[in-house]
Amino acid sequence: MLGGPVALLGAVAAAVATTGRALRRGGAPPRWAGATLVVTALYAAVARPWLRQWGATADERRLPLPGDDLVPEPAVQSTRAVTVHAPAAAVWPWLAQIGQDRGGFYSYAWLENLAGCRMRNADHIHPEWQRREVGETVKLHWASGLPVALFEPGHALGLAGWGVFALRPIDAGSTRLLARQRLRPGPGRWAYSLLLELPHFVMERGMLLGVKRRAELAAGWPVGRPGGGR
C-alpha cells in the first residue's frame, strides 16, 4: 500500500517503453501494457478525487474550517467526513485523547503495529487524557509524533503535518466529523502524493469510522440501526 502510486508510475513507464519497442518492431503492444495505462488513468481520474473527498459534501469541501490559515495557499486540499449519531460534546473526548501513548487512533492497530507503533485503541473516555497544549507532541509511534497546531475543545484539533479534525453539529443528537488536510506547494507535496496519500487515506478513514462507532455506542445508538453509515 505504501507507495502505491509510485508502483503505478513504474508500471506506466514499463508499459510505455514496452509499447514503444513493440511499435518500432512493427508488432502490437502487449495487452498488459494497455491494461496498465487504463488502470492508471482510472486511478488518476476517479480513485484519487474520491479518496480526497470521501464522505464530504460539495459544500463541506468549500467550507472554511479552523486551521485553514495554517496553510493559507495550499497546493492540494482534501476533506473527508462522516456523520456521527451523537452530540458534538460526546464526540470531542474521543478526538482529544488520540495518540499512541493515550487512546490510540481508533484505526487499524494491527497495521500500525506492523511498523512497530505498539498501538492500542481505547474503548473508553479517559478524563486524564482530555487536555493538549499547542506545541505538545501527539505520538504516532512510540518514538515519534507530530506537534499540536490547534486545540479548540469541542470544536477542532489540528496536527502539524497531518491536518485538522473539526466537529460541526447537525442537530442536538448528531454531528459531522470532518478531516481536512492542506499541502503546501513544493517537493514535499509530490513526495506525499506518491508515497503517503493512499495509506493516509486508508488509516484516516479507519479513524473517522472508529471515532463514529465509539461515540455512537457510548451515546446509545443501536448497532445496525439504519442511518449509521456515512
Summary of the structure (lengths in Angstrom):
residues: 230
radius of gyration: 20.3
end to end distance: 23.8
largest distance: 71.8
contacts: 669
relative contact order: 0.18
helix: 44%
strand: 21%
